[in-house]
Amino acid sequence: MKEQEPIQDNINTNVEEELEMSDNVNQEHTTDENSTAEEAVANEQQTSEASSAEGSNTEAEALRAELEEQQQRLLRAQADFDNFRRRTQKEKEELGKYASAKLITELLPVIDNFERAIASGEQGTDVSSYAKGVEMIFRQLEGVLGNEGLKAMETVGEPFNPEFHQAIMQVESDEHEEGIVVEEVQKGYMLKDKVIRPAMVKVSG
């Protein structure tokens, strides 16, 4: 009976060792599973972060491209406006420079007739014919200027108006009331509805 006790102790010891080994294996297995789960979560987080970063980069690139396109459009619009402004300024300068071209063209025949009249006077043309020719040229000149809107004022017998008349003298008159234009010293002219030269007149006092 005493010889069997060491055998029983050995058996108990072996069982305890196997249980300890089993516990160790289970712990290692549990640790491995926990590590694998943690790695999986970490991988998922990295993948999610990578996807998010990639999406942010794509959106930023799209915004940069749109901004660059808008800047290019703005530069083109500014260039077009500068060209338009320069072209308009040039046209305005040319218009002002040659605004009288039409009138000058219409006056050229008048100048031609004056030259003919001068040449005729040098040849000893009859005074009456010469005067008649000059009068015709004068009417021609009046017609050209009238077509441009020039009109002589009618002043004699009209009440004095400082907007149209320039009084150079006040005279006594039995025929007119006070403040009436009695004599025109120099004609006044209107260009359409604007006074370009007031008439120089004498006014009854």
C-alpha positions as CSV (number, residue, x, y, z in Angstrom):
1,M,0.0,0.0,0.0
2,K,2.9,2.4,0.7
3,E,4.5,1.5,-2.7
4,Q,1.4,2.8,-4.6
5,E,1.5,6.4,-3.2
6,P,4.5,7.6,-5.4
7,I,2.6,6.3,-8.5
8,Q,-0.5,8.2,-7.5
9,D,1.6,11.4,-6.9
10,N,3.2,11.0,-10.3
11,I,-0.3,10.7,-11.9
12,N,-1.5,13.8,-10.1
13,T,1.6,15.7,-11.2
14,N,1.2,14.7,-14.8
15,V,-2.5,15.7,-14.8
16,E,-1.6,19.1,-13.3
17,E,1.1,19.6,-15.9
18,E,-1.3,18.7,-18.8
19,L,-3.9,21.1,-17.4
20,E,-1.4,23.9,-17.1
21,M,-0.3,23.2,-20.7
22,S,-3.9,23.2,-21.8
23,D,-4.4,26.6,-20.1
24,N,-1.3,28.0,-21.7
25,V,-2.4,26.8,-25.1
26,N,-5.9,28.3,-24.6
27,Q,-4.3,31.6,-23.4
28,E,-2.0,31.7,-26.4
29,H,-4.9,30.9,-28.8
30,T,-7.0,33.6,-27.1
31,T,-4.1,36.0,-27.4
32,D,-3.6,35.1,-31.1
33,E,-7.3,35.7,-31.8
34,N,-7.3,39.0,-30.0
35,S,-4.2,40.1,-31.9
36,T,-5.8,39.0,-35.2
37,A,-9.0,41.0,-34.4
38,E,-7.0,44.0,-33.4
39,E,-5.0,43.8,-36.6
40,A,-8.2,43.5,-38.6
41,V,-9.7,46.6,-37.0
42,A,-6.4,48.5,-37.5
43,N,-6.3,47.5,-41.2
44,E,-9.9,48.6,-41.6
45,Q,-9.2,51.9,-40.0
46,Q,-6.1,52.4,-42.2
47,T,-8.2,51.5,-45.3
48,S,-10.9,53.9,-44.3
49,E,-8.4,56.7,-43.6
50,A,-6.7,56.0,-46.9
51,S,-10.0,56.2,-48.8
52,S,-11.0,59.3,-47.0
53,A,-7.6,60.9,-47.7
54,E,-7.9,59.9,-51.4
55,G,-11.4,61.4,-51.6
56,S,-10.2,64.6,-50.0
57,N,-7.3,64.8,-52.5
58,T,-9.6,64.3,-55.5
59,E,-12.0,67.0,-54.3
60,A,-9.1,69.4,-53.7
61,E,-7.7,68.7,-57.2
62,A,-11.2,69.4,-58.7
63,L,-11.5,72.7,-56.8
64,R,-8.0,73.7,-57.9
65,A,-8.9,72.9,-61.5
66,E,-12.1,74.9,-61.3
67,L,-10.3,77.8,-59.7
68,E,-7.7,77.8,-62.4
69,E,-10.4,77.7,-65.1
70,Q,-12.2,80.7,-63.5
71,Q,-9.0,82.6,-63.4
72,Q,-8.3,82.0,-67.1
73,R,-11.8,83.1,-67.9
74,L,-11.3,86.3,-65.9
75,L,-8.0,87.0,-67.7
76,R,-9.6,86.5,-71.1
77,A,-12.6,88.8,-70.2
78,Q,-10.2,91.4,-68.9
79,A,-8.1,91.2,-72.1
80,D,-11.3,91.5,-74.3
81,F,-12.4,94.5,-72.3
82,D,-9.0,96.2,-72.7
83,N,-9.1,95.6,-76.4
84,F,-12.6,96.9,-76.6
85,R,-11.7,100.1,-74.7
86,R,-8.6,100.7,-76.9
87,R,-10.7,100.2,-80.0
88,T,-13.5,102.5,-78.8
89,Q,-11.0,105.2,-77.8
90,K,-9.3,105.0,-81.2
91,E,-12.7,105.2,-83.0
92,K,-13.7,108.2,-80.9
93,E,-10.4,110.0,-81.7
94,E,-10.8,109.3,-85.4
95,L,-14.4,110.5,-85.3
96,G,-13.4,113.7,-83.6
97,K,-10.5,114.2,-86.0
98,Y,-12.6,113.7,-89.2
99,A,-16.0,114.9,-88.0
100,S,-15.9,117.9,-90.4
101,A,-15.0,115.7,-93.4
102,K,-18.6,115.7,-94.8
103,L,-18.9,119.5,-94.5
104,I,-15.5,120.1,-96.0
105,T,-16.4,117.8,-98.9
106,E,-19.6,119.9,-99.5
107,L,-17.7,123.1,-99.3
108,L,-15.1,122.2,-102.0
109,P,-17.5,123.1,-104.9
110,V,-18.0,126.5,-103.3
111,I,-14.2,127.0,-103.2
112,D,-14.0,125.9,-106.8
113,N,-16.5,128.5,-107.8
114,F,-14.7,131.2,-105.8
115,E,-11.5,130.4,-107.7
116,R,-13.3,130.7,-111.0
117,A,-14.8,134.0,-110.0
118,I,-11.4,135.3,-109.0
119,A,-9.9,134.2,-112.3
120,S,-12.8,135.8,-114.2
121,G,-12.3,139.1,-112.3
122,E,-8.6,139.1,-113.3
123,Q,-9.6,138.8,-116.9
124,G,-11.7,142.0,-116.7
125,T,-15.2,140.5,-116.6
126,D,-18.1,142.9,-116.6
127,V,-18.7,144.2,-113.0
128,S,-22.4,143.3,-113.1
129,S,-21.8,139.8,-114.3
130,Y,-19.0,139.4,-111.7
131,A,-21.3,140.5,-108.9
132,K,-24.0,138.2,-110.0
133,G,-21.6,135.3,-110.1
134,V,-20.4,136.1,-106.5
135,E,-24.0,136.3,-105.3
136,M,-24.6,132.9,-106.8
137,I,-21.6,131.5,-104.9
138,F,-22.8,133.1,-101.7
139,R,-26.2,131.4,-102.1
140,Q,-24.5,128.1,-102.7
141,L,-22.5,128.5,-99.5
142,E,-25.6,129.4,-97.6
143,G,-27.3,126.3,-98.9
144,V,-24.4,124.1,-97.8
145,L,-24.3,125.6,-94.3
146,G,-28.1,125.5,-94.1
147,N,-28.1,121.8,-94.8
148,E,-25.9,121.4,-91.7
149,G,-28.4,123.3,-89.5
150,L,-27.0,126.8,-89.7
151,K,-29.6,129.6,-89.7
152,A,-29.3,133.3,-89.5
153,M,-31.3,135.1,-86.8
154,E,-34.0,137.6,-87.5
155,T,-33.4,140.4,-85.1
156,V,-34.7,143.7,-86.3
157,G,-38.1,144.5,-84.7
158,E,-37.7,141.7,-82.1
159,P,-37.6,142.4,-78.3
160,F,-34.0,142.4,-77.0
161,N,-33.1,139.0,-75.6
162,P,-29.6,138.7,-74.0
163,E,-29.6,135.0,-74.9
164,F,-29.6,135.8,-78.6
165,H,-28.5,139.5,-78.8
166,Q,-25.5,141.5,-77.9
167,A,-26.4,145.2,-77.4
168,I,-23.6,147.5,-78.5
169,M,-25.6,150.7,-78.4
170,Q,-28.9,152.1,-77.1
171,V,-30.6,154.6,-79.4
172,E,-33.7,156.8,-79.4
173,S,-36.4,155.6,-81.7
174,D,-39.9,157.0,-82.5
175,E,-40.8,153.9,-84.4
176,H,-40.2,151.3,-81.7
177,E,-40.9,150.8,-78.0
178,E,-38.1,150.7,-75.5
179,G,-36.1,147.5,-75.6
180,I,-36.7,146.6,-79.2
181,V,-33.9,145.8,-81.6
182,V,-33.8,148.6,-84.2
183,E,-30.6,147.8,-86.1
184,E,-28.4,144.8,-86.7
185,V,-24.7,145.5,-86.9
186,Q,-23.6,141.9,-87.2
187,K,-25.7,138.8,-88.0
188,G,-26.2,136.2,-85.3
189,Y,-26.4,132.5,-86.1
190,M,-28.1,129.4,-84.7
191,L,-26.8,125.9,-85.3
192,K,-30.0,123.9,-85.0
193,D,-31.2,124.9,-81.5
194,K,-28.0,126.4,-80.2
195,V,-26.7,129.9,-80.4
196,I,-23.2,129.8,-81.9
197,R,-22.9,133.6,-82.3
198,P,-25.2,136.2,-80.8
199,A,-26.2,139.1,-83.1
200,M,-24.7,142.5,-82.4
201,V,-27.5,145.0,-82.3
202,K,-28.7,148.5,-81.5
203,V,-31.6,148.7,-79.0
204,S,-34.2,151.4,-78.6
205,G,-34.0,153.3,-75.4
